[in-house]
Amino acid sequence: DHEGTDPALDGEDKIFNGAMDNAAGVATMLEAARAFAQSGKRPRRSILFVALTAEEDGLIGSEYLARYPVVGTGKVVADVNLDMPILLYDFQDVVAFGAEQSTLGPIVERAAAKMGVTLSPDPMPAEQLFLRSDHYSFVKAGVPSVFLATGFKNGGEKAFRDFLKTNYHKVSDDLKQLFDWKAGAKFARINYLIAREIADADQEPRWYEGNSFGARFAKDAPKAPRPA
């Protein structure tokens, strides 16, 4: 999932490596899958670990999967999306875009707390990031979804903004960046804990009552009372 190569660039490096955007997300997903495999405890619900193509070209891969889910006679009950976590610092909070929309929010908060991390609100609401990544294809299919990223605490805002300015959608988004591998492991563990609770819970995640996404895309699905 990136832009391939740019033959117009000067120098030898013409490849958009996409190390942070979004190989970091794919690596996190693979480590969460490894944690399930090594846990020795089969989840109560099936889990799909999916690396989607062509997000940069209009959510093409996720749009197809949301329309034609690989679930047999079952259904997709939740989507946890990993797109461009900034793994350059010891993050102390996470942001789950869409957390306030459904009961996935408290699940993320509990998982983060087990790792000593807090859940922060969207620090950039004007960017409308909840509408701009692969999870939104599943939202349009009526599936409660969140898009998880590292937060702005402990130098996170500077790391994020510096990355956008210097390496975002550039060939320099590669492994020369000073990745914090312990932070990557912590982020993967949080995602495993999120997926584990979703998979083992008695009740599937639900949109909150009065939520605009649930009302529009899952109007006949049962809703959860909105927390005070």
Secondary structure, 3 states (H helix, E strand, C coil): CCCCECCCCCCCCCECCCHHHHHHHHHHHHHHHHHHHHHCCCCCCCCCCCCCCCCCCCCHHHHHHHHCCCCCCCCCCCEEEECCCCCCCCCCEEEEECHHHECHHHHHHHHHHHCCCEEECCCCHHHCHHHCCCHHHHHHCCCCEEEEEECCCCCHHHHHHHHHHHCCCCCCCCCCCCCCHHHHHHHHHHHHHHHHHHHHCCCCCCEECCCHHHHHHCCCCCCECCCC
